[in-house]
Structure formats: C-alpha cells, structure tokens
Amino acid sequence: MVIPEPNIPFIDQSDVYTHPPLDRMIEDGRAWTLNTIDPDDTIIYLNDDQQAELRALAKHITETSLPELKRSPDQISAPKVTLAMEQIRSLLASPGMGVIDRLPLDDMSLETGRAMYWILGQMVSRPVAQKWNGTMIYDVLDVGKLNNGTGKVDYSLRGSLTNAELLFHADNGFNVTLPDAVSLLCVNQAKEGGVSRFASIYSLHNRLLERCPEHLKRLYQPALFNRNMEHGEDEPKLLRTSIFSWDGERLTARPNPFYVRQAYEMGGIEMDPELDNAIDAMLEVAKDADLWVEMRMERGQLQFLNNRQVLHYRSSYIDYDEPERRRHAIRMWYRNSGSPLYSG
C-alpha cells in the first residue's frame, strides 16, 4: 500500500517503532474490562488524619509567599497524605487509574487549591509542560470557541477547551512524546453531562485483534497527526507516526481520530480508505460497554490516569449560566524520562 505524502512539511516518526505489531492477546492486569474491575477499588478515601494534614497544608500555603511552581513536597510534612499518593502510584501501575477523594476545596481559595494540587501531583511523578509555551498547570473548561461564527477551522483549538464530546483518546497523542500520566482536579461539575469513561488500551487492542485484525494492521502503519500548533514557529505542523506501536513490552496508542482527520485536511490529501475504515472500526469497537467503566468526577476529587494504559472519554455537557459555577477541572501531565519541556 502506498501512503500519500502531505503537501506541507511534517516530522516523520514512522520509522521509530521497529518492533513487529503485537499479535497475541494480553491477559494480565493491564487488560481489564468492566467485568474484571471494581471502580470503587480505585478510589482512595482520605481519613480524618489525612484531611487534617490537608487543612494544615492549606494554612501553610496561605501564610507563605512563594510562586505556585516553586512549591514542592520537600517543603512540607504530610506523611499520611504522602502515603495516599504512594497508593496512587501503585494504582497507576495496575489497573492504571486512581482517585483521591477528596480535597476540601470549600475550605480554601481556588489559588490555594491549585497550589496544593501542584504539591500533591509531584508526590506521584514529575510534572511536564502541557503547551509549547511551558504551561505546567492547565485549566480544562469551555472557552466558547467551538462555534465561533467565523466559518474557519481553528487547528489550534483543543477539545479540552470545548463542551463537545471527546471520544476515547490518550492525552497529547499528537505530540512527539506522550505524557506517561495525567491528572485532573475537579473544581466544578457541569450542570448536565460531562461524564467520564475509562478503558484499557490493552483490552481495546485485544478486541480489535479478535474482531478485525486487518484493520488493526493498518493502525500500526503511518498516519498523520495535526500537532495542534504546539511547536516552534518554523517547525512542521504535522507529525507522521502510527496509531498503535509495540516495543515488545508496552503498547503505545494514539487513538486521536480528530487530530488525524484534521492533519489530512491540512496536508491537502485524501485519507486512504484503509486508514479511514480502520479508524471507524476502532471507534465502533470502543463503543462496547463491557470494555469501559463510567464515573462522574465530583468537586474536590483528584483523578490520576496512566496515559500509556488507559484511554478516557468525556461526554458533551451543558454548563451553568453563572461563570463561577461552570464546569472546571485543572490538569497536570507527568513524565519521568526525557526533559520536562513540552516535546520531551
């Protein structure tokens, strides 16, 4: 099969993954389904002693003058909360997700809550930039640009800044280097909708291998991704890599069809029918309700996901009219290898 070349420059990462595709079922704990996991086992409920430590931490933050990003766990003493964050690290290894229930946001300012979140996140892993400009803490909320009335496609608009449905995806799948983990602090829920679903990348792969191996084969071959304008001014706007890759031990998945379809538009070429059909097959398999668990994040909860093992989905939502009540989450990304720069 001849894969067409785009009409604009691109970064070619298609030869990086030289290991043959995974051609067997994964049956260990990474490949969980609705029938093999209890979502409540992924929630860590903070006890009174841990809540007391959080209140003491909030007091420390408000009484000390220090820029948010200069704060770190080694500046505080919170041994019982530290233990909870160590449990999160274990959950990220398997099944790949965990929730801290919860930060007492009603007892502190949003600024204090953000600083607390920044400190706690560092107990789990090393934060990395989420934008080319170095943004480390990112606000997830609808900025009202989805239908801006201009008639022009905004190739830099992230789905996280809209109220649209976000199909199963890995965070930052359009970047040269993916974050290993992602976390969200829920500040406010939506008025309606905004429900999250989580699925194992390995279980999705198992199902594709079982049901449509010919489509899975195409997902291991090169595809184009819109880099979302998160790059240097003179750098290529497209990335060419595969949606699935296997290094002999670990899958990497970039099931981000929105950015793939945009890339072909930007590159001025038609997507080959094999890729188009393979993406449709992947999205259809992801609808299997036995593959995923569903949760609605609540105010103050901290959600952590292994971005290399767990895909996530968010339903569309309707927001409150009052700005202070609108759906709002704060996000961090983590990666222990490479540099903390956006590109890694």
Protein Blocks (a to p, Z undefined) as FASTA:
>chain_A
ZZdddfbdcddfklmpmcccdfbdcfbfklgcfklccfklmpccddfklmmmmmmmmmmm
mmpccdfklgcfklpccfklmmmmmmmmmmmmogoiacdddddfklpcfklmmmmmmmmm
mmmmccddfbfnopabdcdddehlmmnonopacfkbcfklpcbdcddddehklbfbdcfb
dcdddfbdcfbgjiacdddfklmmmmmmmmmmmlmmmmmpccdddehlpacfkbcfbdcd
dfbdcehjaccddddfklmmmmmmmnopacdfklmmmmmmmmmmmmpmklpccddddehi
acdddfklbccddddddddfblklgccdddddddfehjfbfnZZ
